[in-house]
Amino acid sequence: MHPNADNLIASRFDTVLYDLDGTLIESARDMQVAVSRVLADHGLPAATEDDMRAFMGQGSKVTMDRAFTKYGRKLDEAALSAVTREFVRYYEADPVSHTTAFPGVAEVVARFGRMGLRQGVCTNKFERPSRMILEHLKLMPPIIDVAGADTFPVRKPDPRHILMLLERMGGSAERAVMVGDSIHDLEAAHAAGAIGISWECGDVLVDPASGAPWLIGLGEARVVRREGSIGFSIHRDAERERFNEVYGRDLLTETGARAALER
């Protein structure tokens, strides 16, 4: 860990927002159980945990659409809304049995809490199961607030999802960082005017005006530059390391990343 990491972080940020699935927690097994129960009710085979990892990230309705599409069932909007309600009922009955926090998450959340940083979760999972999971894993507190897919009229990648949560928490985009695992987290953070840090999502962003890539190589980290904002995308091999070790070594010791934190 960079020796001045705490000071650098606290001087640059006062609010840290996290995505949930794939960022703080591994929830594929509990999702798979609930989705598979809905599929079984409709005479279809079970989904797999790998299916869940591929289908998650854009909300329950998208997850269910992808699950049924896998088996050749294309649902109209009314049918899709109905199976999504079925999924939510099954999932909210038990969202925690097989769900765990990734290694190092509890430590870094506790550490940021001791530093006095506000911490919240901005997720496309519904708010109620999100809170249940965070409380079960003893991550809430120090995390103090959650905005789910049903909390506000909008959700990621709409930047208002982040901005409305920040307003409710008493924070501002200028002093906030959004930590996620997908391109939607980066896009939402950039559009909100916050800094986004994302585990490698495999997408290459291109400036629509110039056609120039927004991704610039920095060893294990890549810096994403867009409209004056800077985000960090960490390669998958770093994802297996402890969260706070990745945050400290791979970002703070890189010249460009340190400049972003200190600006």
URZI-V911737 format. One line per field, one symbol per residue. ss: DSSP state (@ for helix, = for strand, . for the rest). phi: phi as a letter, one per 40 degrees, with the letter a starting at -180 (. if undefined). psi: psi as a letter, one per 40 degrees, with the letter a starting at -180 (. if undefined). A space follows every 10 residues. Layout:
# URZI-V911737
ss=???
phi=???
psi=???
This chain:
# URZI-V911737
ss=....@@@@@@ @@..====.. =...==.@@@ @@@@@@@@@@ @.......@@ @@@@@....@ @@@@@@@@@@ ......@@@@ @@@@@@@@@@ @@@......= =...@@@@@@ @@@@...=== ==....@@@@ @@@@@@.... ....===... .........@ @@@@@@@@@. ..@@@===== ..@@@@@@@@ @@..=====. .....=.... ..=.====.. ======..== ====.@@@@. ..@@@@@@@@ @@..@@@@@@ @@.
phi=.dcbddcccc ccbbbbbbcb cgbcbbbdcc ccccccccdc cbgbcccbcc dccccchbhc ccdccccccd bgbbcccccc ccccccdccc cccacbdbcb ccdgcdcccc cccccgccba bbbccccccc cdcccccgcb cccbabbccb cbcbadcccc dccccdcccg bbccbbbbba bacccccccc ccgccbbbcd bgbbcbcccc gccccbcagc bbcbbafgcb bbbccdcccc ccdccccccc ccccdccccc ccc
psi=hhdfdddddd ddiehhiiic heddiheddd dddddddddd defiiiiidd dddddidfid dddddddddd fehhiidddd dddddddddd dedgeedehi iihedddddd ddddeehihi hhieiidddd ddddddefeh idheihhade dieiiiehed ddddddddef aiddfihhha eidddddddd deeihhhhih eeihhhhdde eiiehhhfbd ihhhhhfeih ihhhidddde iidddddddd ddehdddddd de.
